[in-house]
Amino acid sequence: MIAGDDGNPLPIGEVGEICIKGPQVMEGYWQRPAETSEVMLPGGWLRTGDIGHMNEQGYFFIEDRKKDMILVSGFNVYPNEIESVVVEMDGILEAAAIGIPDEHSGEVVKIFAVRTDPSVSEQDVLDYCRKNLTNYKRPKVVEFRDELPKTNVGKILRRALRDE
């Protein structure tokens, strides 16, 4: 099922947290009721931490990880959406989006990008995003890198960027 932040099921097509249950799913953490209550919903549903939606045929589509979500003025912003727009730009090879603290909106989007064309500027990225993203999803900060931190299998480590 797809659940909202309150743990209640969401309609088909709505984006929320993917929850699973079945005989293979744990009943909770051993002797850790507080941690168990954070991840288990009534009826034996486990919160996976994955954000996604389900279509009419019952297929699930993962959008992002809940821990990577950026909260801008109360709106959920998923890094994958921002990154996919930025990498559509000519001259950008790859990108990673994270949330950084902001006194007015809680968080704002910061984009890390690897250029294939060194003439691409921060303003070019901001202008491109202005044309292709709604206001609250637009990056406010752009940082260019020669490379982005990755796992052994090539997945970008947003956590490493946040921890810097």
Phi, psi and omega in degrees: 000160173255126183243148172280178180301332180279357179089356179276146180298145177255156178294160177304135179092342178284146179269131178197197181273132178285127179238144182230157172207157180159177183295338181272353183269138182298158176267347180155175178277138183300118176055034178225073185296327181295314179294322179298316182294338178285332185248345182254138175253160176306144180089005177086017179279131178259126174285121184276339186088357177267137177258134180189194177217165178242139178268180184297335180274358179090009178276140179261144179233119181276127180265318186188184174259140182301321182291343178268350183299143179252132181253106183250111179050039179086356179262138175280127177239124182263123183306322181303323180295316180295313182300318182294328176290313184297320182286351173285344179293141170295136177092000177244126181273310181207163184210157175220134180247138175224166174263138174237149183300144177216130185292338182267321186241009182087298176218157169229163182275131170244133180248132171256131183225146173252122183268147167259344179236109184295348179279349177293126183254170175302318180296324177300316180295314180298318179296318179297317180293326178299326181280337191241358180225150173292159190307310185291344179268350185287136175298143175257340181227136177236130176231126178268142178228157173285331177202162178249147179294138184222159173284177178298334181262007173094009178279134181292134180266090177298324180304318179297323178292320178294324184285346184295000000 
